[in-house]
Structure formats: structure tokens, C-alpha cells
Amino acid sequence: MMNNFVPAVLFHGDEETNERRIVWESSDIVQALEEEFQDTPKMVHDTPEYAEAVQMNEDLTLAGFGFVYAGRNDTLSEEDKLDRKKKFLFELDRLNTALKEQQKSGDGEFRLGMFCNVDALMIPTLERWRFQLPITNGIDIEKGRPALTKWFQAMDSYEPYANRVAGDQYSWTATNSMFLRYFGGGEDKPEIAEGIQRADDLAKSLASSFAEKAVEEDSEKRYSLEAASKLVANHEAVIKDSTRQDPKSQQHIGRASNSVAADTMLCYVASCLLSSNDTMQQAKEAPLVDIEKESARDAANAARTVASRLCVPRDMSAPAASILRAALVTIADRLEE
């Protein structure tokens, strides 16, 4: 649960007492989870190696944000900005060296071998920089840092992260454009306008391959059901967002105008997700809803809007989003035929 500002977890007591308590803040939540579930692998360790790794991540985060936001600080000289860039790259190299030493031990690809709280602390900013810095600053944080790449690969293969809370490249790219428009300091600045254009162009390119990116599912259709659950629970809001004529964000993404057509299309998409057959097979081959040609075009527009506006992991997991986006654009193509 959330209080709109910080993460929070509600702990239920045993059946006899039914005592409940709310714990705020990430670090306190992790500590409370450690105490509550003592039979699970430990996330926090009382060792010098753990403390050093946490400090290294804090150093990297400080240097990274100092560099990223330097461009918005008009009081900094070009030399100051270059120094911040050098400091950031130094900290990235230091992390890569530490990961290389750890990985040579054969204990695992994570920061201290097995996944622990240090990896959980590292991934939010590193995931963001992985996808956004090539667009905004021309920096690929993995380039020349093979140990860091191996760490990312380990994270991408770690189910609790990859299939639940990981962001995806499209979402980070699309939101990058929005962040630059809101907080970049003005689209009249050439570097900001160029960054927005790069982000929009890449987002458009990524969206063009949505239909090819659906993850494969087994017969239980776990991710299709997740997508359907989110779509049904937020049905009215999704219709309103896909047809709103005065969008508050991502105004450059076109909206549909016919809410009835959007409603019909979304119900059809939900039926494909909930079908006992493969979702993408349904999206490609199931009989389309009976809808007038003009309305069909607007329904297709709404489908593409929903696919483009879908944000991971805010709205759903990455696997569920890949299936929903693929179904939406596949059905949009059929509606436009």
C-alpha cells in the first residue's frame, strides 16, 4: 500500500491477537521483513563487505544525480559540469571493478554473490540510467563495463524483479520525453529539444515492434490474466484517458474521440486475454467485434493510445504489459484493414 509519498507495508498479527502495524520507508520495511520472516534468506548483512557495498552505491548515486542535474544548474561552469561527469564515470568504473572481483569468486553475479538488499538498492537508479542516459547524455553505462552488464543480466533473470517490478525500455523512454518537457528547463533550449526528439523517435520505434514482443505463456496464462485484471479494474479510467481531448501529460500521443468505440474495443481485448486459447492467437484470428468502419478506425486509435500510454511497472508487470500491448496493436491493425 502507499500513502502517496513513500512505500508502506501493513503487517497483520497472528490469528489470536490480530495486531496490525504499518511500516513506512524502504529501509524500515526491509528490516521489518527480516524480523517477520526469519526463515527466508537474509537481505541485510552485518558485515564489512555489505557496509562497503552500501556506501559505494550511495557514492555512485550522489555522483550520478550530481552529473544528471548539472545541466539544469546555470550557476555551474562548463569545467564544473565536466568534473561531475568524470566523478560519475569514475564511480561507475569503481562499481564495475567491485563486481568483477565478486564474479571471479564464482559465488554469483549479484553485488555480493547472492541477491540481497544491496542489489535492491542499486537497481532503481541503475535501471533508469541504463535506458535514459543514452538519450539525454549520450552515455551507455554498460559500455566498457562487462561486469556491470553481467549484473544486469542476473537482475533480468531474477524472477521477483524481472517479472514483477522491473521497468522496461519503452516506459523509461516515453517518460524520459515527459520528464524533459516538464523539468528540462524549457523546450526552447536546443539540447532539451534534441533530447525530447530523440526520446520521441526511439519510443515510436519501440512501439512499432509491440506486436512482436509478447512473452510466451503456458496454459495458465498468468500474465494475460494479470493484464485482464488491471484492464477490467481500471476500465472507465482507461476509456477516459484514451479519449480525453485535453490530456494532462504526453500530449504528443494522439487520443481517440469515440468513447463507445473505445469501450467496445477494450471489452474485446479483455475477452482475448481471458480466453482459454493463446491470447495472441485470439487477437490475430478470433472474429472481430461488429463495429462500423468509422468507429473501427477510432477504436484502433484508442487501442494504440492505450498501448503507448501503458507504463511498466506502474500499471502492471513487464510480461503482462508486453502481452497487452501486443494484443492492442494487433487488434488495431485488424480494425484498420
C-alpha positions, 0 to 999 in steps of 0.5 A: 500500500502507499500513502502517496509519498513513500512505500508502506507495508501493513503487517497483520498479527497472528490469528489470536491477537490480530495486531496490525502495524504499518511500516513506512520507508524502504529501509524500515520495511526491509528490516521489518521483513527480516524480523517477520520472516526469519526463515527466508534468506537474509537481505541485510548483512552485518558485515564489512563487505555489505557496509562497503557495498552500501556506501559505494552505491550511495557514492555512485548515486550522489555522483550520478544525480550530481552529473544528471542535474548539472545541466539544469544548474546555470550557476555551474561552469562548463569545467564544473559540469565536466568534473561531475561527469568524470566523478560519475564515470569514475564511480561507475568504473569503481562499481564495475571493478567491485563486481568483477572481483565478486564474479571471479569468486564464482559465488554469483553475479549479484553485488555480493554473490547472492541477491540481497538488499544491496542489489535492491538498492542499486537497481532503481537508479541503475535501471533508469540510467541504463535506458535514459542516459543514452538519450539525454547524455549520450552515455551507455553505462554498460559500455566498457563495463562487462561486469556491470552488464553481467549484473544486469543480466542476473537482475533480468533473470531474477524472477521477483524483479524481472517479472514483477517490478522491473521497468522496461525500455519503452516506459523509461523512454516515453517518460524520459520525453515527459520528464524533459518537457516538464523539468528540462528547463524549457523546450526552447533550449536546443539540447532539451529539444534534441533530447525530447526528439530523440526520446520521441523517435526511439519510443515510436520505434519501440512501439512499432515492434509491440506486436512482436514482443509478447512473452510466451505463456503456458496454459495458465496464462498468468500474465494475460490474466494479470493484464485482464485484471488491471484492464477490467479494474481500471476500465472507465479510467482507461476509456477516459484517458484514451479519449480525453481531448485535453490530456494532462501529460504526453500530449504528443500521443494522439487520443481517440474521440469515440468513447463507445468505440473505445469501450467496445474495443477494450471489452474485446481485448479483455475477452482475448486475454481471458480466453482459454486459447493463446491470447495472441492467437485470439487477437490475430484470428478470433472474429472481430467485434461488429463495429462500423468502419468509422468507429473501427478506425477510432477504436484502433486509435484508442487501442494504440493510445492505450498501448503507448500510454501503458507504463511498466511497472506502474500499471502492471508487470513487464510480461503482462504489459508486453502481452497487452500491448501486443494484443492492442496493436494487433487488434488495431491493425485488424480494425484498420484493414 
